[in-house]
Amino acid sequence: MSTSSRQPAGSTEMRRRRDERSRQPDRRQTLYGGSLRTLAIATVVMIGLALGLAFFYAPEEATEGFLQRIFYLHVPLAIVCLAGFVAAGAMAIMHLRTRDPRWDLRSYVAIHMSLIFGIGVLICGSIWAKGSWGHWWVWSEPTLVSFLIIILLYATYQPLRFSIEDPERQARYASVFAITAGAFVPLNFIAVRLSTAYLHPRVLGSSKLPGPMAFTFLISLIAFALLYITLWRFEMTAKHARWQLKALRRKLSGEEIPARRRSAEPELGASSGSSSAPLGEPALTTPMIGRQAP
Amino acid sequence: MSVQAAQRQGAEAPGAQPRHPPRLRAVVLALLRKELLVELRTLESVPGMALFSLSTFVVFHFALNRNSVQGDLAAGILLVTLLFAGMLGINRLFVADEEQGGFDALLLAPVDRSAMLIAKVCALGIYLVVLEIVAVPAFALLLLGSSLANALPDLIGVLALVDLGLAVIGTFVAALAVRTRARDLIGPLIALPLLVPIAIGGSRACSPLLSSGHHGGVGGAPGLRWLLLIGLYDLVFGLIAYAVFDFLLED
């Protein structure tokens, strides 16, 4: 009883707020990427600094020589990639808790970025392996193998999304997958590490890095984390801009909302916006989607 | 036919409303009974799995060109065969519920949805045990070089843990994949990477049992850490599956 009487009040409240926002067009509101430029500049500076340090400041490693410097690219990239997978799992938990499609989008983009980083890790790891061990791929190497397994698992994320048509269920199942896989990341590392003798350089383990190396490593870790965040926000911005454009175009041409094409991409307007908004004004819901959740 | 038991539960619901909802154990037992009854009447999964494992042994014999295997190789063949035969059962696990309304019946019934997870895990575990009752003796007969008699108690322990992990992860993945369009593809694709730790632990633990120098007892006992690894993995994944399973059954 009480919920049904509260329902219309809630929706008018929402509409009022929406009107308020649409009356004062703010660039940050409409395009989400308000601080993107600052972030991008900071990333470029940090990457430049990290590369400079790696090439000119860090001391030459005694046994491996120049090749060892790939360490400042490979290890931060791997750490950021795995952290991104775990973060995507946390975002998926938020999605299942709040049922807010924005969290699903964040999780989707985070997994997307981490997959790209992960392929980069595999490639530069292979180069390093070829250089120092003489083989492109070493099975006795637990970190390599567990990384490959994780990438293989996450490679099924997009096919899974793609083969579920209903957007709401697609988002829900994808979140369940992201949570499970996010928990699998550390578990898998433990399991594979147990299975073979240690061969991989344990940079963060028992052996202590000398000061300049540790400093360079720290700087490049920060640089790649910034790169990840920048790319993540950039993709979010691009998606929002595209949806906004689509919504505006739809509004201008005055067409009915077209049938959703098959896609692995999360759709924001589909489950939350268009069902509550009247058919004529779906464009008003999309611009606000990019705002950070309160 | 597959949903009769579950529908009976649903049909009882209006009459049972004044009473408190049925206890979890009763629901799990009812669902498990339904699963086993359906399997007994249709014989859809288990005979196929057993037959598949036999043909896989034959294929391994020709592919490896060996008359008998031991140690690591034997453990690997046994584990891979069980894994792939299990995959057949995993693919079929929820199909009847999806096509004939078992999910809807469960959602209509006033019961905890986790009951379905537990019942399916038990059902899949029972299928796997039946599969192994056929496959392990066949393996010993066809391929294994050493005698199985001494190693049997330890092997049963290892396989029990492997079955548990396979059942938990398999049920979870099957529930995730059954409502997708390409379920026969998506299921194994997700399940195999998730099962890698089980495969590692299982094959490492089996390998000393299946080598010729093994005489039972502590000497060639499966490394405790592998058993610990599988057990821990089973436990963690059981908890994860229990936590997120409800979200898979929501509509």
Chai-1 contact restraints between the chains, C-beta under 6 A:
chainA,res_idxA,chainB,res_idxB,connection_type,confidence,min_distance_angstrom,max_distance_angstrom,comment,restraint_id
A,L96,B,F247,contact,1.0,0.0,6.0,A-B,restraint_1
A,I149,B,P193,contact,1.0,0.0,6.0,A-B,restraint_2
A,I149,B,V196,contact,1.0,0.0,6.0,A-B,restraint_3
A,L152,B,P193,contact,1.0,0.0,6.0,A-B,restraint_4
A,L153,B,P193,contact,1.0,0.0,6.0,A-B,restraint_5
A,T156,B,L189,contact,1.0,0.0,6.0,A-B,restraint_6
A,T156,B,I190,contact,1.0,0.0,6.0,A-B,restraint_7
A,L160,B,I186,contact,1.0,0.0,6.0,A-B,restraint_8
A,S163,B,T180,contact,1.0,0.0,6.0,A-B,restraint_9
A,S163,B,R181,contact,1.0,0.0,6.0,A-B,restraint_10
A,S163,B,A182,contact,1.0,0.0,6.0,A-B,restraint_11
A,I164,B,T180,contact,1.0,0.0,6.0,A-B,restraint_12
A,R172,B,F247,contact,1.0,0.0,6.0,A-B,restraint_13
A,V176,B,V244,contact,1.0,0.0,6.0,A-B,restraint_14
A,V176,B,F247,contact,1.0,0.0,6.0,A-B,restraint_15
A,I179,B,V244,contact,1.0,0.0,6.0,A-B,restraint_16
A,T180,B,I240,contact,1.0,0.0,6.0,A-B,restraint_17
A,A183,B,I240,contact,1.0,0.0,6.0,A-B,restraint_18
A,A191,B,P197,contact,1.0,0.0,6.0,A-B,restraint_19
A,A191,B,I200,contact,1.0,0.0,6.0,A-B,restraint_20
A,A191,B,L229,contact,1.0,0.0,6.0,A-B,restraint_21
A,S195,B,I200,contact,1.0,0.0,6.0,A-B,restraint_22
